[in-house]
Amino acid sequence: MSLDTEAVARIAHLARLGVDDSEHESYARNLSDILSFIDQLNAVDTQGIEPMAHPLDASQRLRPDEVTETDQREKFQKVAPSVEAGLYLVPKVIE
């Protein structure tokens, strides 16, 4: 697939990219090269070929979901200036 400078200008407008008119020719050439490479990759017959790896096949090493620390709320709230019903009370800062 080959792109011309008008197509590059239209794509740049749709993507809201600022591209100088002097750069349209080089962008058209580069984008055309990329699209022809994609066509070349799509032409390869991959029937019957197993994927080499896939991230969803991997399993994560997870630690057990166990409580490792005891509840220390009372200890921490003893030193707080103001506590009510297990919550820290702070001064109002937004009016």
Backbone torsions as a table, in degrees:
resi	resn	phi	psi	omega
1	MET	NA	132.2	-178.0
2	SER	-116.7	133.5	178.7
3	LEU	-103.7	145.8	174.3
4	ASP	-106.4	177.3	-175.7
5	THR	-65.9	-30.8	178.0
6	GLU	-66.2	-39.4	178.4
7	ALA	-66.2	-38.9	178.5
8	VAL	-64.7	-42.2	178.8
9	ALA	-62.8	-40.4	179.2
10	ARG	-66.5	-42.9	178.3
11	ILE	-63.1	-43.7	179.3
12	ALA	-62.5	-39.1	178.3
13	HIS	-66.0	-44.6	-179.7
14	LEU	-64.2	-35.4	-179.9
15	ALA	-86.2	-1.2	-179.1
16	ARG	57.0	46.3	177.4
17	LEU	-105.8	139.2	176.1
18	GLY	-89.0	104.1	-179.3
19	VAL	-120.5	126.7	177.5
20	ASP	-65.1	149.8	178.0
21	ASP	-61.6	-30.7	-179.4
22	SER	-70.4	-19.3	-178.7
23	GLU	-94.6	-7.0	-176.8
24	HIS	-58.9	-40.5	-178.3
25	GLU	-64.0	-44.5	-179.5
26	SER	-69.1	-37.8	176.4
27	TYR	-64.1	-40.9	179.4
28	ALA	-61.9	-42.9	179.4
29	ARG	-64.6	-46.8	-178.5
30	ASN	-65.5	-44.2	179.3
31	LEU	-66.4	-36.8	177.0
32	SER	-64.2	-40.3	176.9
33	ASP	-62.3	-41.7	179.6
34	ILE	-64.7	-44.9	-179.6
35	LEU	-66.6	-35.8	177.5
36	SER	-69.7	-33.6	176.0
37	PHE	-66.1	-39.5	177.5
38	ILE	-64.5	-40.8	175.7
39	ASP	-61.0	-39.5	178.8
40	GLN	-64.5	-41.5	178.2
41	LEU	-66.9	-38.1	179.4
42	ASN	-68.2	-23.1	-178.4
43	ALA	-77.2	-15.3	-178.1
44	VAL	-72.2	134.0	178.9
45	ASP	-81.5	115.9	-178.4
46	THR	-113.7	15.7	179.5
47	GLN	-65.0	132.7	176.8
48	GLY	80.3	4.8	179.5
49	ILE	-98.0	123.6	179.5
50	GLU	-79.6	142.1	175.1
51	PRO	-63.4	145.8	-178.8
52	MET	-76.1	-38.5	-178.9
53	ALA	-157.5	156.0	177.6
54	HIS	-147.4	134.6	-176.6
55	PRO	-63.9	-25.2	-178.5
56	LEU	-76.1	-14.3	177.6
57	ASP	-78.7	-18.5	-177.2
58	ALA	-77.5	146.1	175.7
59	SER	-112.6	144.7	-178.8
60	GLN	-89.3	144.4	173.3
61	ARG	-85.6	112.3	-177.6
62	LEU	-112.9	144.8	174.9
63	ARG	-78.2	156.8	178.5
64	PRO	-64.4	144.6	-179.8
65	ASP	-85.0	81.7	-178.0
66	GLU	-126.8	151.7	175.8
67	VAL	-72.1	125.2	-179.3
68	THR	-112.5	-9.3	-179.1
69	GLU	-133.3	138.8	-179.8
70	THR	-79.5	161.8	179.1
71	ASP	-70.8	119.4	-178.5
72	GLN	-119.1	26.1	-177.2
73	ARG	-58.7	-46.8	-179.0
74	GLU	-58.2	-43.4	-179.3
75	LYS	-61.1	-45.1	-177.2
76	PHE	-73.7	-32.9	-177.9
77	GLN	-80.0	-13.1	176.7
78	LYS	-65.8	-31.5	-177.8
79	VAL	-93.7	-2.6	-180.0
80	ALA	-76.8	145.1	-179.2
81	PRO	-65.0	-36.3	-176.9
82	SER	-149.8	126.6	-177.9
83	VAL	-137.4	142.5	175.3
84	GLU	-147.1	127.4	177.6
85	ALA	54.9	37.4	177.2
86	GLY	80.8	8.4	-179.9
87	LEU	-116.5	147.0	175.6
88	TYR	-78.6	132.3	177.2
89	LEU	-101.1	130.3	-179.2
90	VAL	-126.2	156.9	178.7
91	PRO	-67.5	149.7	178.6
92	LYS	-70.6	129.4	-177.1
93	VAL	-114.5	-12.1	179.0
94	ILE	-118.3	131.7	-179.9
95	GLU	-101.6	NA	NA
